[in-house]
Amino acid sequence: MPGWNSLERYWQDVRYALRMMRRAPGFTSVAVLSLALGIGANTAIFSLINTVILRRLPVAQPECLVELLTRLRDEPHYNWFSGRQYQYFLDNNHVFSGLIGMTRPPNAGGVWFRVRTAGTEAEHVDGAYVTGNYFTVLGVKPAVGRLIGPEDDHPGVPAPVAVVSWSFWKDRFNLDPSILGRRIVVEDVPVTIVGVAARGFTGLQPESRQEVWLPSDRSSLMLVGRLKSGVSLQQARAEMAVLLQRTIEKTRFGSVTKFEMEPAGAGLSAVRDRYGRPLLVLMAVVGLLLMVACTNVASLLLARGAARQREMAIRVSLGATRIRLVRQAITESLLLSGAGALLGVALGQLGVRALVRIVANGRLWEPIHLHVSLDAQVLLFTAGVAAATGLLFGLAPAWRAWATTPASAMRDAGRAGETRVRRLFGKSLVAAQVALSLVLLAAAGLFVSRLSRIYSDLGFERDHVLLVTLDPSHSGYQRAQLAQPYRELLDRLQTIPGVRSATLSGVTPISGLGANRDATVEGYQPRPGELRNLAENWVAPKYFETFRTPLLAGRDFRFDDEGRPRVAIINRTMARHYFGDASPIGKHVLFDHEDKPYEIVGVVGDTKYQQVGLSTGSLIYMNAFQEGHLGPRFSIRTSGPPTAIGREVRRLVQEVAKTLVVDQMRTLEDQVDGDIVPERLMGMLSRLFGALGSLLAAVGVYGLLAYTVTRRINEIGVRMALGATPADVIRMVLREALAVVSAGLLIGVPLAMWGKRLAASMIPGLQVSFAASLALGAAAMIAVALIAAWLPARRAACVDPMEALRHE
């Protein structure tokens, strides 16, 4: 019976709390919505973090997997080894119980297989070439048939067999058990399906959905090892670094190549590398937003609790214990946080879908398939956040309930006064909101400034350019025969209404660099050990005009360069490195193993070709039509929306050469935005969270002042009876608002500066001016506070002295 009575009392508390919430719909709505915004934002960001960073691969003992990496000087690390190195590591290491290799498909940038099943058109399918021990070392079991094994792995002569994923089996074959022995065509090679991988396994990269695996020819491999029991990551790293140096030939790269090894239990995730740290920073930002929401609700509950002092006093007088009052206050706050959590989960789901769509809009050769769901881990996180926030903002009203004294509460129930300590505590909560909101606004300004600087440092104009990639592989044209149709197509493209210029190239900005070769530059003596390699790009005339890359000296390429001595154009970095302040025009560049040099006829500005955070270095351009090095990428600058000419471009391609196929079409703006998704995410979300934080702070200021005006109505009446004007009252209320905001700014400025240093330590290249962002954030908070304070100030100015004094 005692246990049943306790449950009954708890249920009474819950029912009473629900009645109180129903009686104050405005308060309940504001509190629940505030919490839902904070909890929903945390749920959305944590869902991505869980998928990208925390979730383990569906393989046996994923915590034992490690990724082998190399790094050349300060460049990004790479997982790329030769077949000879793989075999040497396999035969000589003492730290791995298994070592596997995989290679992405060779076409379309290294992600897709071109697959054709019986009776269907060819389609792009994500997949990989794998070594014979791939599935065995990972501990993946077959759902049907068998998996690729050592008998299929013959270096140089891979067996014509394939393993497909469970989803491929379901989507293309409707789970037909007779799939074994079926033949599909992969990259124009017939292969036989020998098995289906276990359901849920889609490779080692969590952002991809690999559906076809073929035996590898071991030409080059990405390597993953499984550590032996008792071997630490440091021990394995030390041994493999020695083995790597034994396999590196004595070349200019050998002495500067460093070995690295990272845990791979969460997969070989390019998404994790690119988004991991930005997501952690965003998690801190949404944590601040949740703290703003908590302080907002706590201040609202305090104001509401002050209005309920008489109720609490009567309950104590009738025998209620202080423990019961505290439990009632905590119950109410937990119910509010629970309702906020339920709404927050729904908002978080919407946020996750939007974030996944943004993340999936990456580079063309990096298709991203993130499967983000509200699994048990995410739901536990949300429940924990809800419980913590409920307790956090419920402590203040619970303490007030604990400190209730019946006699003083009944005596002061009809008076307007309030103790100085309670007024100071309420103001402190609002000041904390202002401080945290300033940090959010400063972060928004910081990340928006970084994004703006990225756009301004590209070296080209990204607007109004359509990128069209042709696929000549099945056109029947030899490389030397493409010059005539490509030249005709360029001429025809420029006749489309709205087209300003058209060109072609081997690579386009923010799509990666092409080849690089060693070269000798006339008049330059390299230093001992200096690398002599130059990045190169073969482009057509009007390339720099199309991308609006400034021509700094000399001239552009011309079509009549064909048949004349070789010419080249270099970028600013190369000109400064090799020629200093002297003019490079007329100088020559000779590539190793060639007998004809290139004459430099122009200098252009630097352009970003790899990731926006990486400098291009020395880059040389050659005339694509001069020697028949014709790339398949056409670039078209338009005066209007570039996508509007897409249909006309496809029609012209068919008219000029029916066998040429438009493989890809997108705008340059999309290509750039796809490369800076982390930066765009941080800029967009920080702006959103900064705005929400400011809104919550405004609600807090408004609530505090509205409550203060109500409690001081008799004081204001006395002041007005003694001669104070409405303007004096308005100034008094606004001064109080500015005092609270100023206190918050004094706390927020050091916090924002510390947060900026922390963000800079986590995000490379975050070196932008912070003073302007901080000043704008402070000005925004002052403006928000004054706007929020205006209504209570006007209400105070309209107080009738006689009505106010009648309450005394």
N, C-alpha and C positions, 0 to 999 in steps of 0.2 A: 504493500500500500504506500509506503513512503516514496518508492520509486515512481509509482503511478501519479501520486500527488505532485511530484516534481515535474513530471511531463505535463500535467495539466496546467501548472503555473507557467511553464514555458509557452504552452499553447495560448494561454491568456495574454502573455506578453506579445506574442506574434499577432493575435487578433487585435489587440489594442493598438499596436504599431500600424497595422493595416488601416484601422479606422482613422488614426491621426493623419496618415498619408492621404487618405481619401478626402478628409476634410480640408486639406491644404493642397489642392491640385497644382497651383502655380509653383509653390515651393517644391513639391514632389517632382514636377516635370523638369524644372531647372536642375535639381540635384541629380536626377537619373540621367538626363541628357549629358550633363557635364561629365559624370562618371563613364557613361557609355562612350563618349568621344575618347577619353583617356584610355579606357580598357580596350576599346576596339582598335585603336592605333597600336597599342602594345601587342594585341593578339595578331594583327596583320603582319607586323614586322617580325615577331617571334616565329610565326608560321614559316616565313621565308628563311629565317636563320635555321630553324629546325630542318628544313629540307636541304638547304645548301651546305650547312656546316655540321650539324649534329647527327643527322640520320645516317645510320650505318648501311653499308652495302648488303644486299641479301645473299651473302656468301658465308662459308664456314669461317669462324674466328676472324672477322674483318679487322680486329685490332692488331693482328700480326702482319698486315700488309703494309708495305712501304713502296714509295715511288722513287726511282733512280733519276737524278737530274744532273745536268751540267750547266755551268754559267761561264760565259766568255766576258771577262772584265765586268763592266757595269750593266751589261745587257740583261734582259729577262732570262730566267732559267728555262731550260728546254729538256724534255724527255725524248731524246733522239739518239739512237745508237746504231752502229752497223751490225750486220749479222755476224761478222767476225768477232766483234766485241761481245756480243751476246753469248756466243759459244765459249769464248775464253772465260767469261764470268761464270757460266754454267759449270765449266770443268774445274775451276780453280778456287771458287769461294768456299768458305767454311761457316758462313753465317746464315745461309738461306736453306730452308728445307725444300724450296721450289722457286724457280725464276721463270717468269712467263714474258712473252712479247706479243705486241699487237701493232698493226699498221692500219691507218684509216684509208679509205678508198682513194685512188689516185686522181680522180677527176672532180670537177666542180669544187675545187679548193680543198679537197681531202675530207669529205664527209659523206658523200652519197655514192651508193651503187646504182647503176642503171639496171633495173630488174624487169624482166618480162616473164609473166606466167602464161600458161596455155590460154589462148583466146582473149588476151588482154593487151592493151598498149603498154609500152615501156613506161615505168615510173621510177622516180627517185626514192631510194630506200636507204636509211641510215644503216651502216654496218661496219665490219672490220675484218681484216686478215689476222689470224691468230696462230700462235705456235701450237704444236700437238699436245702440249701439257697444260694448255690454258684452262680448260674446264676442270681437269683433275686437281690442279694446284688450288683453284678457287673453291673446290668442293661443291660445284654445281652439278646437280643430278639431271638426267634427261626426263622429260615428261612422256616422251614417246621415242622409241628407237635408241640410238646411241649418239654420243657427242664426238667431236673431232678428237682424235687420239694420235699417238706417235706414229701409227701406221699410215696416217694421212700426211704427215709432215716430212716431206722430202725436200731439202734445200735445193732451190733452183727448179724443181719440177713438182709443184703442188698437185695433190690429187683433186680431180674434178668432183668434189663432194661439198655439201653445204649443210649447216645447221641453222634452223630458223627459230625465232622467238615464239612464245605461246600466243602473243597477240597477232603475229603474222599468220600463224596457223589458223587462228580464229577468224580473222578478217578476210583472208584470201581463200581459205579452204573449209571454213565452217566447221572446224574441229573434226574433219574427216580422218578417221583412223588409218585410212589407206594412203596417207600422205607420204609414207616411206617409199622411196623409189621414184617419186615424182621428179620430173626434170623441170628446172627453171633456167632462164638465160640471164646470167649476170655479166655485165660488161661484154656482151656479145659472145660469151663462153657458156655452153651448156654445162650445168652441174646437176648432180643428183642429191636430193634431200635425204640425209641419213638419220636425222633426228630432230627433236624439238626440245629446246632448253626449258628448264623448270619455269613455271609461271611466276612472274614478277621479276625475273632476271632480264635486264636490258643492257648489259655491259657494265663497264667500270666507270662510266661518266654519268652521274645522276641527272644531268640536264639533257641527256640525249636518250633516244629510244632506238638502240641498235636492234635490228630485226633479222639480219643475215650475217653469218660468220663463215668465212672460208679459210682453208689452210694457208699459212703465210709462206712466201718464198724466202723470207729472212733477209731481204735486201737491206732494209732498215727497220728499226723497231722501237716502240715505246716499251720500257721495261718496268715490271712490277715484281717485287720479291716477297716471299713469305718468310719471316724471321723464324729461326729455330727456337725451340723452347730454351729460355734462359739467356738468349742473346739480346743485348740492349741496342737501341737505335744508334747510340754513340759508337759501340763496338763495330756494328755493321758499317757505319759511315767511314770509320777509320780504315777498315780492311778494303772496302770497295774503292776508296780514293787511291790506295796503292795500286790495285788492279787496273784502275782506269789509266793511270799514268803509264803503266806497262803496255797498254794497247794504243796509246797515242803516238803517232809518228812524230818524228822530229821536224815539226813545221813551225811556222810563225805563230800558230794558235796553241801549240802544245804547252808552252810555258805559262800561258795565261788562262788555261781552262781549269775551272775549279769543279770539284765534285760536291754534290749536295744530295741529301736524302730526306724525304718528308713522309710522315704517316699517310697512308692511303686507305684507311678504313672507311672514310666517307667518299672514296672514289677519286679519280683523276679529274678534278672539276675545274675547268676553265672559269665557270661561273663563280666557284668559291674563291679562286684567285682574284677575280675582278670585283666581286661583290662582297666578299667576306668582311673586310674592314669597313667599307661604307655602311653595310648593314649594322655592324656593331655601333658605329657612330649614330646611326638613325635610332638604334635601340636606346641609346642614352638620351637622345632628343625626345623620344616619345615617353621615356621615363620622367623627364622634366615636365612634359605636358600632363602626365598623370598626377604628378605632385601639385601642379597648379590646380587641377580639378579637385584634388583632395582638400587643399587649403580653402578653395572656394566653397565646397560643401561644408567644411568644418566651420567656416565663418557664418554661413547660413544657419547651421544647426545651433551655433552659439546665440545668434540673434533670436532664433525661434525658442531656444531654451530660456533666454531671459524673459521672453513673453509668457513662459509657462511656469515662472517662479511660484505664483500663487497656487497653481495646480500641484506642484511638487510639495509645497509646504503643507497643503491640506492632506496629501497622501501620507506624509510623514506623521502628521498629527493624528491620523486615523490608524497608525500602527505599521505603516510600511517601513521596512528596514532600508538603510542606505544601499546595501547590496542589491536589494530588489530594484531600487531606482537606477543604479548603475547598469544592472542587467537589462532593464527596460530601454535605457539609452543605447546600449550596445546592440540590442535586438533591432531597434529602429535603424541604426546605421548599417547593420549587416543586411537588413532587408533592402535598404536603398542601394547598397553595393551589389547585392544579388540581382536586383532589377536592372541596374546599370550593366552588370556583366552579361545578362541575357541579351539586352539590346546591343551591347558591345560586340558580342560574338557575331550577331547578324551584320553589324557594320564592318566587323573585321573580315567576314567572308566577302563582302563587296569590295573591300580594300584589297584583299589578296588577289581577287580576279583582275582588278585593274593593274596591280603591280606585276602580275605574271604576264599580262599582255604587253606591258612596257618592256619587261626583261626579255621576253621572247622576240622583240623587235630588234634583234642584234644583227651582226654581220651576216651577209648572205651565206658565207661558208661556215657559220657557227649556228646551225639550227638548234633552238633551245626548247626542250619539252619538259618543263618543270611540273611535277605532279605534287601540288601543294594541297594538303587536306587537313581537316581538323581532327587529327588522330588523338589518341589518349594523352600523349605528351603535351600537345597544345592545349587540350581541355584542362589538364591538371595545372598547367601554367596559368590559364585564365582564372581557374577557381582559386588558385593561390593568390593571384593578384587581387581578385575581388575580396577575399577574406582579409588580406593585409590592408587594403584601402579602407574597408569597413571598420576595422579596428583602429586604423590610423586617424581617420577623421571623426571617429566616435569617441576618442579619448577625451577631447575637450568638453563636449556636453556631458559625458559620463562623470568627469571630475566636478563639473558644476553641480550635477545631481548629488554627488557624494558630499559636497560642501554645503548643501542646502540646510539652512537653519530656520525652523518653522516660525519662530517669533519674529526674527528680522525680516523674513520674506513676507509675512502677513502684514507687518508694519509698513514695509516699503512698497506693497503691491500697488497702491494707488498713487505712488510718487514717481516722479520722472527721473530721479537720480539713479546713478549706477556707480559702483566703486571704481576708483582710478585704475586698479589692477586689471579689472575686467575690460575697461575701455582700452587699456594699453595692450592687452592680449588680443583683442579683436583687431586693433590696428596692426599689430605685429603679423597676424595672419595675412592681411591684405598687403602689407609691405613685402612679405615673402612671395605672394603671388606676383607682385610687380617685379621683384628681383628675378624670379624664374622666367617670367615672360620676357624680360629684357634679354636674358640669355638666349631664349628661343629666337627673338627678333634679330639679335646680333648674329646668331648662327645662320639664319636665313640670309641676311645680308652678305655674310662671308661666302656661303656656297653659291649664291647668285652672282656675286662678283667673280668668283672663280670660273663659273660657267661663261660669263661674259668675256673674260680674258681668254678662255679657250677658243671661243668663236673668233675673237679678233686676231689670234696668233696662228690661224690656219695657213695663211699664205695664199688663199684663194677665196672667191666668193661662192658660197654654197647654194645660194638661191637661184631658181630658174634654170636648172641644169638637169636634163634627162640622161640617164646612163642606160645604154642598150648593149647587152652582150650577145653576140652571135655564136652559134655552134656550127663550125664548118667541118666537124669530124666526119659527118656522113653526107657531105655535100657533093663529093666526087671531085672537088677542086684540090689540086696540089698547092703547096704554099706559094710557089712562084706564079700560079694562075689567079691568085686572089687580088692582085694589084688592080686589075682592070675593073672587076665588079665593085671593089671597095671604093675606088676613085669615083666611079659612076654613082654609087650610093651616096657618097659625100656631096656630090654636086646636086643630086636630086633632093637630099634632105634640106639643103639650104633654100630650096624653092617653096618649102612648106610655109604658109602664112604664119608669121609670128616667130620664125626661127631666125636668130641673129648670126649664129656661126655653128659649125659642126666640125668634128675632128675625130681621130681614133688614136688609140695608144695601147701599149702592152699592159699597163696598170693605170688606175685612176687614183686620185688622192684618197687617203684613208681606206685603202684596199690592200695594203702591203706592198713592199718593194719587189721588183723583179730580181733578175740575177745581179751578181756583183763579181767583178773581175779585177785582177791585179793590173796595174798600169804604170807607165813611166810618163811623167809630166815634164815637158820641155822647160829647162831653166830651174828645176827644183831638185835639190839633193836631199833625199830622205834621211832622217836620223837613224842611228843603229836600232834595230828592232821595231821600227815604225811599220805599221800595216800600210800596204800600198793599194788596197782594194777600193774600188769605186762602185757605188750603186748606179745602175743604169736603167733608162726607160726609153723605149722606142716610141716616138710620137709623130703625128702628122702635122703639117702646117695648120696654123690657127689653134693649136693646142693651148698656148698661153693666153690667147685672146678669149677662148671659150671659158677657161677657168678664171680669167681676170687675174692671172699671175703677172705682176709687173715685169716688164722688160727693162732692165737697168742699163744695159749697154749693148751695142751691136744690133743685130737683126734677127728676125724669126726665120724658121725654115721656109723653103719655097718648093713647089713641085718641080721647078726646073733645076733643082739640085741633083736630080737623077742623071747619072752619067758623068758627073763632075767629081772633083776630089772630095773626099769625105769631109763632112762638117759636123760640128757638135755645139751644143749650148750647155753651159754649166750653171749651177746655182751659186748664190752668194757665198755660202759657206765654203765651197770648193775654191772660189776665186780668192777669198781672203786667206785660206790656208796655204795655197800654193803660190799666190802672186802678191799677197799683201796689198799695198796701195797701188801697185803697178797694174797696168791694163793687161788683161789676159787675151784680148782680141788679137788673133793672128798666131797665137801660140798653138802648140800641137800636143796631142795626147796619143800615146802608143800603147795598146793593150798587149800583154804578154802573148806570145805565140801567134802574133799577127805581124805582117810586114808593111801595112799601110796605116799611117797615122790619121787622126781626125784633127781638123783645124777648128779652133774655137772661134765661132762667129758671133756669140752672144752670151750675155749674163742675165739671169732671171732671179727673182726673189726666191727665198726658201719656201718650200711647201711641205706640209705634213702628209706622209704616205703611210706610215705605220700608225700606231696608237697616238692619239693627240698628245699624250704626255712624253713621247719619245722624239728626240730630235732626229732629223733625217740624215745629217752628216753630209759628206761630199757626194754630190749627185750629178751625173752627166746624162744629157739627153741626146739621142741620135735621131736622124730623119728616117722614119719608118719606110717611106717610099723610096729612099735612095738605094737601099740594099734589100728590099723585100722582107724586112722584119715587121710584118703586119700583125698587130694584135687584134683581137676580136671585139674590143671594147670601144663602142662609139659614144661620144659625148656631144650633146646638143644643147646649146644655150637658147632660151626662148625669152620673149618679152612678156609672156603671160604664164599661166600655170603649165609646167612642163608635161604633166600627165595628160593634158588635153590633146596632145599630138600623138599619143601612143598608138591609136588605131591607124593613123596615117603612116606612121613609121613602119608598122607591120605590113601595110599594103605595099609600100615602096620596096621593102626587102623582098617580098614575093615577086614583084614585077622585075626587079633587077636580077635576082637569082633565086629561082623557086626552090632550089635544094638547100639554101641557107635557112637556118631556123633561128628565130629569136629565143634565146635560152633564158635570159633574165632581163627585166626592165624595172628600174626604180629611179628615184630622184637622188641627186647628190646630197640633198638635205637629209633624206632618210638614211643614206649611207653614213653620213657624219653623225647623225643622232644615234644610229645604231651602235657606233663605236664609243659613244660617251653616255651610255645608259646609266652607269653609276652616278656620274656627275649630274645628269638631268634628274635622276631620281632624288638625289640629295637636294638639288635646288628646288624642285617642285614640292617635295614633302616638307622641307624646312620652311618654305613660304607658307604652306598650309598650316603646319603646326604652330608657326609663329603667329599667324592670324588667329587661330583657335585660342592660343594662350592669351593673346591680347583681349579677345572677346571675354574669356573667363575672368581675366583681371578686371575688365570693365564691369562685369556683373558683380565681382567682389567689392569694387569701390562703390558702386551704386548701392548694393545691399548694406554695406557698412554705413554710408552716409544717410540712407533712407531710415535705417534703424536708429541712428544717432539723432536725426532730426525728430523722429517720433518720441524718443526718450527725453529729449531736451526741449520739448514743446513749451513747457512752463518757463524755462529759462529764456527762451526766445521771446515769449510774451512779455516777460519782465523787461528785457532789453528794449523792446519796441515801446512799452509803456513809458520807459524812461527817456525816450527820444531817439532810439536807433531807427534808421530808415531801412526800407527793404534792400537798398543797395548795400548797406552795412552788413545786413544779415547774409546776403549772397556772397559778399567778400569773405565773411567769416567761414562759411561752409567751404568755399573754394580754397581758402588758405589751409583748412584742415585736410582737404583732398591733396593739395600740393605737398603738405608736410608728410603725409603717408607715402606719396609717390616718391618724394625726394629720399626718404629713408630707404625705400625699396631700391632706388637707383644706386645709392651708396653701397648697398650690399651687392647689387647685381653686376656693377662694373668689374670689380675684382673677380667675381665668379665667371663672367664672360671671358675675361682675359685668360684665366686659368683654363677654361674650356677650349679656347682657341689653341693654346699650346698643346693640350692633350690631343685635339683633332689633328694638328699638324704632325704630331709624332706618329699618328696612325695612317694618315693619308699623305703619300709623297706628293710634293709639288703644291701643297697648300700654302703658298707664300703670296698672299694678297694683303692689301692695306686693310687694317681692321678698325682704324680710328673712325673712318667714315661710317662703317656699318654700326659701330657702337653709338655714334652720335645720332644717326638716323633712328636707331632703336629707342634711344632715350627720348628723342623728340616725339616719336610715335606714342610711347607710353604716357608722356605728359598730355598729349592731345587726347588720347583715349580716356585718361582719368578726368580731364576737364569736361569732356562731353558727358561721361557717366555721372559727374557731380552736378551737372547743370539742373537736372530735374529735381533732385532733393533740395538744391539751393533755391530754386524757384518756389517749391512748396513751402520752404521755411519762410521765404519773404512774404508769402500770402497768409501767414498766421494772423488770426484776429486776437489781439492782446486780451480782450475780455473773455473770449472762449478759452484761451490758454490758462488764464489765471483762475478761472472757475474750477479747474481740475486740482488746484493746489490744496 
